[in-house]
Amino acid sequence: MGRKFYHDKYHVDTLRLREWDYSHEGKYFITINAKNKGNIFGGIVNGEMILNSIGLIAEEYILNIPEHFSFIVDHAHIVMPDHVHLLLEINKRLEKETPHSASIQTTKIPIASRHPLRQGYEGQVGVMRQDKMIQVETCYSTSQKGSHLKKNSISLVINQYKGAVTRYCKQNNLPFKWKARFYDKIIRSDIEFDNTKRYIITNPKTFQKQNLSRDTP
């Protein structure tokens, strides 16, 4: 895939297709932006995304999505400095009889080291993962909030994910907000799937190169 495939496209508003049922089986490229720009989730060092405490939670809750929504396959994801990319698939053959508003569970995540990796980050500095583990609540809602969204739809999944991260941050006095909307692209071919997956996996390196080129006189 050429670099121009999604170059600077993640911030462009992609409206839901009115004729498309977003609970249909299919593959979806999703982008969710933090309300503020900068190193909200961490920073990129040597082409690798280094997550801070908010970034660790954002990633962990992505990994938890299939536990709460058994019909979802997470093909690829990346937490970037101020946005998140996901390549998700709805596969109803995997669906189990579990409520979409799943109960709060306890999971183990790595404790984040507080040692800064590099000077000059805006906002919170990046932090490294460590082997030591702590237990936290996943914060997926037990209420009916979001019930106006269609059952087993991508919109419901993303709504619940965003809510879980926001609740955790509020409970732990971490300053964080999402933008109200998210952006999607329906994947319609194997080539498009492969290109999108490659784009997500290589995004930190590409993102850093683009920023360096913009900073170069």
N, C-alpha and C positions, 0 to 999 in steps of 0.2 A: 504494500500500500504506500502511495506517495505521502509525503508529509502534509500535503495540502488537504488530505481527506477530511480531517476534523480540525484543521489549523484555525485557532481562535474561534471555534464554533460553539464551545460549551456554554458560552454566556448568552447565546442568541435564543430568544424565546421561541420554543417549538410548541405550538398549541396542540392539545389533544385532537386527534382526528375525529370529527363528529360521527362519521359513519362506522368507526371501529369500536368494537367491544373489547375493552382492555382487560376483561376476564378470559378472553379467548386464549387458547394455547398459542404460544409463540415466543420469540426471543426479543428482548427489549434492551436498548442501550439507554441508560438513565444517567443524568447528571443532576446533582443536588448542590447548590451553592450556599456557603455560609453568608450571613447578612453582610458581614464586613470582609474586606479584602486584606491580604497579608498572610502571615504565618500563623493562621488560626489553629491548624491541626499539627503544625510542626514545620520543618524546612527541608530543603533538598541539599544534600551534601554528596559530592562526587557521583551525581546521577542517581542517588538513592534517597527515598523519602524517609526521614527520621521523624517519628511521631512524638508529639508531646502528650500530656495527660488527656487532653480532649481528643486528640487524634487516636490514641489507644482505645478509648471508649467507642469512638466512631467506627473503628475497624472491627472491634470485638462484636459490636451489635450487628454489623453486616454478617459476620460469621454465624451469628445466632439466628438469622432470618429463616433458614430452612428448618430450624427446630420449632419455630412458631408457625411457619407456613410450609407444610410438608410438600405442597405442590410446586414450590419454588426451587429452581436449580441456580446456584451462583456459579456461573462459568468463569467470571473474572471480576475483579474489583481493584480499585486503588484509591486510597485517601491522599489527596493532594493538599497543598498548603491552605487553600480556602475553598475547595470543592471536592466532591466525591464522584467517581465514575463507577457504574456497575453494569455488568452484562448479565441480565437475569432471564430465565426461561420459565414460563408457566407450563408445567407438565402435569396434567390432572390424573394421570395414571399413578403418580406418586402420592396422591392426596390421601390423608388419613382422616379419621373422624375426630378432629381436634378443633376447638373454637378458634376463629381467626383473631379474636381478642384474647390472646393467650395469657395465662396467669403468670405472675412474676416468679421467676426461677432464680436460683443462685448459680453463678458461674465463676470460674477462676480466671483471672487475667494477670499478666505480669505487672509487677510493681514498676513504675517508671522512675529511673534515676533522675535526680535533679541537677546533674552536671551539665552545664551548657556545652554544646558542641562547637559553636562558632559565634563570634561576636558579630553584631550588626543585624540580627534578626529583628524584624518589627513584630511587636507583640510577644507572645510566649516563645521561649527558646525551645529547640528540639530536645528530646530526651531519648535515651536508649532503653531497649527492653532489657530486663534482667531475668535470671532463672527463678528468683523467689516469686511466689504467687500469693495473691490475696483473693478473698471472696467478695464479690459485689453482686447486687441485685441487677438483673437485666433490664428492669424498668419497662418492659412491654406492658401496655395498659390492660387492666382487668375491667375497665369501664366500657360503656357503649360509645365512647367518643370515637368518631370516625365511622359510625354505623350507617351514616347517610351515604357512604361510599359503597359501590357494588361489591358484594361478597366475592372473595378470591380474585380481586382485580389488582393490577399493578399499583393503581392509585391508593388502594387500601394498604398494601404492603409498605409503600414508601411513607404514607401518612403515619403508620405505626412505628416505622423505623425512626423517622424524624422526631416523633413524640418521645420515644424511648431515650434518645440521646439528650434531648432538651430536658426531660425530667431528671436524668442523672446529673446534668450540669447544675440545674437549680438546686437539687438536694445537696450538692457538694460545693455550692457557692463558686461555681466556675462561670465566668462571664461568656455566654455563648448564645447566639440565635441563628436560625436558618433564614434564608429568604423564603417567602411564602410559597413560591411555586417550584416545581421541578420540571426538567426538560427531558423529552423522550424521543427516541427514534426506533421505529419498528424495523427489525432485521428481516430482510426478505429473501436472502440467498446465502448459500454456504460461503461464497467469496466475501460477502459483506460481513458475515459472522467472523471469519478469520481475520479480516482487516480490522474490525472493531476490537477483537480480543488482543491483537498485536498492538494496536494503538493504546489500549489501557495498560498493558504490561510495560510498554516502553515509555509511557507518559512522563515519568520523572526525568529521564534523560533528555527527552525531547523538550520538555518544559524548561529545563535548565539551559539547554543550548539556545533556545529562542530568547530567553531573558538575557543571556550573555551577549548575543548578537545585537539586541536592542541597546545594551549598555555600551557597546563598542563604538567609539567615535568614527 
